[in-house]
Amino acid sequence: MSVIIGVDIGTSVTKAVAFDREGTPLASATRRSSIMRLSGGRVEQDLDDVVRTVAEVVRETTAALAGPPTALALTGQGDGLWLRDAEGHAVRPAISWMDGRASDLVARWLADGTVQEVYEHTGSGMFPGCHAPLLAHLREHEPQTLRRAVTAGYCVDAVAQRLTGRVSVDASDATLPFLDPVSRTYAHAALAACGIEDQAHLLPAPAPPGTVLALDAHGAGLLGLPVGLPLTAGPYDLPACAIGSGVRDVGDGLLIVGTTLACQVLTDRARTDGSSEPAGMWLCTPDPDRWLRAMPAMVGTAALEWFLALTGTTTADLDGLLDRSPPGANGVTALPFLSDAGERAPFVDPAARGRLDGLTLAHTRADAVRAMCEAIGYAARHCLEAAGLTGTLAACGGGTRSGPWAQLFADILGRPVRIPVENEVGALGAVRVARRFLGEGPETKPQLFRTVEPRQESRVVYEDGYAAYRAALDAARARWGEAH
């Protein structure tokens, strides 16, 4: 029996799930990894700690199987900057996609047209936690670090290098911000626009679709698996979740309600003409003529969890809080931009900040929490509209496990939301790609979903609420712009 272990290396949690040929999960394991939040909006991770979590979840999952898996399939967080030496060891702590140290630089690039120029070459926007501003920041503040580095990569390829001895960056990871998504080659004019063309040697060429690696002796020893076991590295978590959620037809989309509120729509044409606001990206998929128009907002479950803690509650209280406040939150409204790095989709502004309006002594914390959840729902609608959603919509991520919040998304979006029964769709998507690359056919059983239908009685409230949200956002963006 062909069993492949999918490993999803998240920002704070690493998960492994073993799937059989029918797509049935056989065993799983999770481990938390450490996130270092430092002064100045800096957010970093220890590569060795991340590799530890991978080794532990793979060993635990394998121990629950009848024998070793036939392959491993890696996916995980994207963006950030994972600098390594020739042996794959970190030359400094990895810089997370949540990092805000380069916020001022991105603000300058927005003002002087650099972001727009890069967008016209690649179709990708920029935000503080992506390669371009981070490399430019280190070039000024840590030039010795860049001199020690051989590879400027991402989480998935960093782990894969430690397990296989090879550098293999999936084209989806390489997309932002330098890749021409049509030719799948780096646009050197984009590097030049950022003043870092001298760092181009750090960027490994994207791996061709179908690339399969193999565990070397070191990786096999870490995982307790045979030398030579096949391993695939990518796509990273956004496209992997789309694949794992059954997004197959042009126009269909996916909403990921996770740390990132990631919205994606499958398309057969990538536009890099700079005709829209410079935000989001065109993510390459395993098919050379298909892309995902991605709008990964910074306003996901991390913002909600922080807000719940502020009100003395937790995610365990969320359903009850939402049930105790009606649609419209009794007039309380919010802007959900709580990341230190501001926002990156469907607009880029490092100065974006959150807000809560309309409170009186008559309101309850349930009203405040519902207002924040509704604001995140409005952000999702804004992103999906910008991404060009025309077909069906799937949803996944921890936030969809809340029935009332899933209902809120369906109501605000005004369309049915299909939620896969299998929770770990990132790992499943990675496994589906691995089976394809290994020459195996698709799963033998159809995927199961539960569908949340929008409620007609909430339509007017949320149409008016969305219009008010967009107006409030436009006014706030004007003020943020004055602060630059």
QUITAVEN-V494393 format. One record per residue. PHI is phi as a letter, one per 30 degrees, with the letter a starting at -180 (* if undefined). D_LAST is the distance of its C-alpha to the last C-alpha in Angstrom with 2 decimals. Layout:
phi:PHI d_last:D_LAST
phi:PHI d_last:D_LAST
This chain:
phi:* d_last:58.77
phi:d d_last:55.40
phi:b d_last:52.86
phi:c d_last:49.31
phi:c d_last:46.91
phi:c d_last:43.34
phi:c d_last:40.81
phi:c d_last:37.32
phi:c d_last:35.15
phi:d d_last:32.44
phi:d d_last:29.52
phi:b d_last:31.64
phi:b d_last:35.04
phi:c d_last:37.33
phi:b d_last:39.98
phi:b d_last:43.10
phi:b d_last:45.34
phi:c d_last:48.60
phi:c d_last:49.44
phi:d d_last:52.84
phi:d d_last:53.67
phi:d d_last:53.52
phi:i d_last:49.95
phi:d d_last:51.24
phi:d d_last:49.49
phi:c d_last:52.13
phi:a d_last:50.35
phi:a d_last:46.90
phi:a d_last:45.14
phi:b d_last:41.73
phi:b d_last:40.16
phi:d d_last:36.96
phi:c d_last:34.87
phi:c d_last:32.65
phi:c d_last:28.87
phi:c d_last:27.45
phi:c d_last:24.32
phi:c d_last:23.19
phi:d d_last:20.66
phi:i d_last:17.08
phi:i d_last:17.09
phi:d d_last:19.85
phi:b d_last:22.50
phi:b d_last:25.63
phi:b d_last:29.17
phi:c d_last:32.50
phi:e d_last:34.17
phi:d d_last:37.59
phi:d d_last:36.96
phi:d d_last:35.95
phi:d d_last:39.08
phi:e d_last:41.12
phi:d d_last:40.12
phi:d d_last:41.08
phi:d d_last:44.41
phi:d d_last:45.20
phi:d d_last:44.52
phi:d d_last:46.45
phi:d d_last:49.36
phi:d d_last:49.54
phi:d d_last:49.42
phi:d d_last:51.99
phi:d d_last:54.28
phi:d d_last:54.53
phi:c d_last:55.67
phi:d d_last:59.22
phi:a d_last:58.19
phi:d d_last:55.29
phi:d d_last:52.90
phi:d d_last:53.32
phi:a d_last:49.67
phi:c d_last:46.21
phi:b d_last:43.10
phi:c d_last:39.68
phi:b d_last:36.39
phi:l d_last:33.32
phi:e d_last:29.59
phi:c d_last:27.54
phi:h d_last:24.46
phi:i d_last:23.53
phi:b d_last:25.19
phi:c d_last:28.85
phi:d d_last:30.01
phi:b d_last:33.78
phi:c d_last:36.59
phi:d d_last:39.60
phi:d d_last:41.33
phi:j d_last:38.44
phi:c d_last:37.56
phi:d d_last:33.99
phi:c d_last:32.86
phi:a d_last:30.19
phi:e d_last:29.30
phi:d d_last:27.88
phi:c d_last:24.14
phi:d d_last:23.71
phi:d d_last:21.85
phi:d d_last:20.27
phi:d d_last:18.78
phi:c d_last:15.15
phi:d d_last:15.43
phi:c d_last:13.68
phi:d d_last:10.56
phi:d d_last:8.38
phi:d d_last:10.67
phi:d d_last:10.42
phi:d d_last:6.69
phi:d d_last:7.97
phi:d d_last:10.99
phi:d d_last:9.68
phi:d d_last:8.33
phi:c d_last:11.58
phi:j d_last:13.92
phi:d d_last:15.19
phi:d d_last:14.93
phi:d d_last:16.76
phi:d d_last:19.28
phi:d d_last:20.15
phi:e d_last:20.52
phi:d d_last:22.96
phi:c d_last:25.05
phi:b d_last:25.18
phi:i d_last:24.10
phi:c d_last:21.94
phi:d d_last:18.25
phi:b d_last:16.51
phi:b d_last:14.99
phi:e d_last:14.69
phi:c d_last:18.39
phi:c d_last:19.97
phi:e d_last:21.84
phi:e d_last:19.66
phi:d d_last:16.68
phi:d d_last:19.25
phi:d d_last:21.69
phi:d d_last:19.24
phi:d d_last:18.21
phi:d d_last:21.93
phi:e d_last:22.86
phi:d d_last:20.96
phi:c d_last:21.76
phi:b d_last:25.00
phi:d d_last:26.77
phi:d d_last:30.09
phi:d d_last:29.28
phi:d d_last:28.80
phi:d d_last:32.01
phi:d d_last:33.90
phi:d d_last:32.70
phi:c d_last:34.74
phi:b d_last:33.00
phi:c d_last:29.41
phi:b d_last:30.19
phi:b d_last:29.70
phi:d d_last:31.51
phi:d d_last:34.43
phi:d d_last:35.40
phi:d d_last:35.05
phi:d d_last:37.61
phi:e d_last:39.74
phi:d d_last:40.01
phi:d d_last:41.28
phi:c d_last:43.87
phi:b d_last:45.02
phi:i d_last:44.19
phi:c d_last:42.47
phi:c d_last:38.90
phi:b d_last:38.40
phi:c d_last:34.97
phi:d d_last:35.14
phi:d d_last:33.50
phi:d d_last:31.52
phi:d d_last:29.84
phi:d d_last:29.32
phi:e d_last:27.60
phi:c d_last:23.93
phi:c d_last:22.44
phi:c d_last:25.03
phi:d d_last:28.12
phi:d d_last:29.59
phi:d d_last:30.96
phi:d d_last:33.90
phi:d d_last:35.30
phi:h d_last:34.09
phi:b d_last:33.31
phi:d d_last:30.16
phi:d d_last:28.37
phi:d d_last:28.20
phi:d d_last:26.03
phi:d d_last:23.27
phi:d d_last:23.82
phi:d d_last:23.83
phi:d d_last:20.54
phi:d d_last:18.99
phi:i d_last:21.12
phi:b d_last:23.27
phi:d d_last:26.41
phi:d d_last:28.39
phi:c d_last:27.84
phi:e d_last:29.42
phi:d d_last:32.65
phi:d d_last:31.22
phi:c d_last:30.86
phi:d d_last:34.23
phi:d d_last:35.44
phi:e d_last:35.38
phi:d d_last:38.76
phi:d d_last:40.99
phi:e d_last:41.63
phi:j d_last:44.69
phi:d d_last:44.03
phi:b d_last:46.00
phi:c d_last:45.90
phi:b d_last:48.45
phi:d d_last:48.54
phi:c d_last:49.60
phi:d d_last:51.73
phi:d d_last:48.83
phi:d d_last:47.12
phi:d d_last:50.47
phi:d d_last:51.19
phi:d d_last:47.92
phi:c d_last:48.52
phi:i d_last:52.31
phi:b d_last:52.75
phi:d d_last:54.80
phi:d d_last:53.71
phi:j d_last:52.88
phi:e d_last:51.70
phi:d d_last:49.44
phi:b d_last:45.70
phi:c d_last:42.94
phi:b d_last:39.27
phi:j d_last:37.01
phi:d d_last:35.57
phi:d d_last:32.80
phi:d d_last:32.51
phi:d d_last:30.78
phi:d d_last:33.44
phi:d d_last:36.12
phi:d d_last:35.57
phi:d d_last:35.81
phi:d d_last:39.07
phi:d d_last:40.34
phi:c d_last:39.65
phi:i d_last:41.71
phi:d d_last:39.11
phi:b d_last:41.34
phi:c d_last:41.14
phi:e d_last:38.59
phi:j d_last:36.44
phi:d d_last:36.98
phi:b d_last:34.09
phi:b d_last:33.33
phi:c d_last:31.18
phi:c d_last:30.77
phi:c d_last:30.12
phi:b d_last:29.48
phi:e d_last:26.80
phi:c d_last:24.94
phi:d d_last:25.40
phi:c d_last:26.44
phi:c d_last:27.56
phi:b d_last:29.61
phi:b d_last:31.89
phi:d d_last:34.64
phi:b d_last:34.76
phi:c d_last:37.06
phi:b d_last:34.58
phi:c d_last:31.33
phi:c d_last:29.10
phi:b d_last:26.95
phi:c d_last:26.54
phi:i d_last:22.85
phi:d d_last:24.00
phi:b d_last:21.80
phi:e d_last:18.20
phi:d d_last:17.48
phi:a d_last:18.16
phi:i d_last:21.30
phi:a d_last:24.09
phi:c d_last:27.72
phi:d d_last:29.72
phi:d d_last:33.04
phi:c d_last:36.06
phi:d d_last:39.54
phi:c d_last:40.55
phi:d d_last:39.50
phi:c d_last:39.28
phi:b d_last:37.26
phi:b d_last:33.59
phi:c d_last:31.53
phi:d d_last:28.46
phi:c d_last:26.38
phi:b d_last:23.44
phi:d d_last:23.11
phi:d d_last:20.79
phi:c d_last:19.83
phi:c d_last:21.37
phi:d d_last:25.03
phi:d d_last:27.67
phi:d d_last:25.67
phi:d d_last:23.57
phi:d d_last:26.84
phi:d d_last:28.70
phi:d d_last:26.16
phi:d d_last:26.36
phi:d d_last:30.15
phi:d d_last:30.39
phi:d d_last:28.45
phi:c d_last:31.18
phi:i d_last:33.96
phi:b d_last:34.89
phi:b d_last:34.90
phi:d d_last:35.13
phi:d d_last:38.86
phi:c d_last:38.24
phi:d d_last:35.99
phi:e d_last:38.79
phi:d d_last:40.31
phi:d d_last:37.08
phi:d d_last:36.37
phi:d d_last:39.98
phi:c d_last:39.74
phi:b d_last:37.00
phi:d d_last:37.48
phi:e d_last:35.27
phi:j d_last:32.51
phi:h d_last:32.48
phi:h d_last:34.07
phi:j d_last:30.97
phi:d d_last:28.44
phi:b d_last:25.34
phi:b d_last:22.46
phi:c d_last:19.28
phi:c d_last:20.04
phi:d d_last:16.80
phi:c d_last:17.87
phi:d d_last:17.12
phi:e d_last:15.26
phi:c d_last:13.93
phi:i d_last:12.63
phi:b d_last:14.44
phi:b d_last:16.05
phi:a d_last:18.46
phi:d d_last:19.11
phi:b d_last:15.42
phi:c d_last:12.91
phi:a d_last:9.71
phi:d d_last:9.34
phi:c d_last:7.71
phi:d d_last:10.91
phi:b d_last:13.21
phi:d d_last:16.81
phi:a d_last:18.61
phi:b d_last:22.27
phi:b d_last:23.56
phi:i d_last:27.02
phi:d d_last:28.71
phi:b d_last:31.86
phi:d d_last:34.67
phi:d d_last:36.60
phi:d d_last:34.33
phi:c d_last:35.04
phi:d d_last:33.14
phi:d d_last:34.57
phi:d d_last:32.58
phi:d d_last:29.35
phi:d d_last:30.12
phi:d d_last:31.14
phi:d d_last:27.97
phi:d d_last:25.94
phi:d d_last:28.41
phi:d d_last:28.23
phi:d d_last:24.43
phi:d d_last:24.85
phi:d d_last:27.60
phi:d d_last:25.45
phi:d d_last:22.86
phi:d d_last:25.90
phi:d d_last:27.07
phi:e d_last:23.76
phi:d d_last:23.88
phi:d d_last:27.60
phi:d d_last:27.30
phi:d d_last:24.71
phi:d d_last:27.07
phi:i d_last:30.01
phi:d d_last:32.36
phi:b d_last:35.76
phi:c d_last:38.32
phi:d d_last:39.10
phi:b d_last:36.62
phi:c d_last:37.29
phi:b d_last:35.44
phi:a d_last:35.63
phi:j d_last:34.06
phi:e d_last:34.70
phi:d d_last:33.23
phi:d d_last:35.93
phi:d d_last:38.64
phi:d d_last:37.92
phi:e d_last:40.09
phi:d d_last:38.29
phi:d d_last:34.82
phi:d d_last:36.26
phi:d d_last:37.79
phi:d d_last:34.50
phi:d d_last:32.92
phi:d d_last:35.98
phi:d d_last:35.85
phi:d d_last:32.18
phi:d d_last:32.60
phi:i d_last:35.92
phi:a d_last:37.73
phi:d d_last:39.95
phi:b d_last:38.39
phi:c d_last:40.65
phi:c d_last:40.33
phi:d d_last:42.33
phi:d d_last:44.95
phi:d d_last:44.22
phi:d d_last:41.15
phi:d d_last:40.38
phi:d d_last:39.56
phi:d d_last:37.36
phi:d d_last:40.43
phi:d d_last:42.61
phi:d d_last:40.49
phi:d d_last:40.66
phi:d d_last:44.42
phi:d d_last:44.85
phi:d d_last:43.23
phi:d d_last:45.45
phi:d d_last:48.56
phi:d d_last:47.75
phi:d d_last:47.21
phi:d d_last:50.45
phi:i d_last:52.36
phi:d d_last:52.95
phi:d d_last:52.89
phi:d d_last:50.74
phi:d d_last:51.49
phi:d d_last:54.81
phi:c d_last:53.70
phi:d d_last:51.25
phi:d d_last:48.03
phi:c d_last:48.05
phi:b d_last:45.37
phi:c d_last:45.07
phi:c d_last:43.59
phi:c d_last:41.65
phi:d d_last:42.22
phi:d d_last:39.88
phi:c d_last:41.44
phi:d d_last:42.01
phi:d d_last:41.96
phi:c d_last:38.25
phi:e d_last:37.22
phi:d d_last:36.49
phi:e d_last:34.56
phi:d d_last:32.23
phi:d d_last:31.90
phi:d d_last:30.79
phi:d d_last:28.61
phi:d d_last:26.83
phi:d d_last:26.24
phi:d d_last:24.82
phi:d d_last:22.57
phi:d d_last:21.15
phi:d d_last:20.66
phi:d d_last:18.92
phi:d d_last:16.63
phi:e d_last:15.81
phi:d d_last:15.07
phi:d d_last:12.89
phi:d d_last:10.84
phi:d d_last:10.38
phi:d d_last:9.17
phi:d d_last:6.79
phi:d d_last:5.43
phi:d d_last:5.59
phi:d d_last:3.83
phi:d d_last:0.00
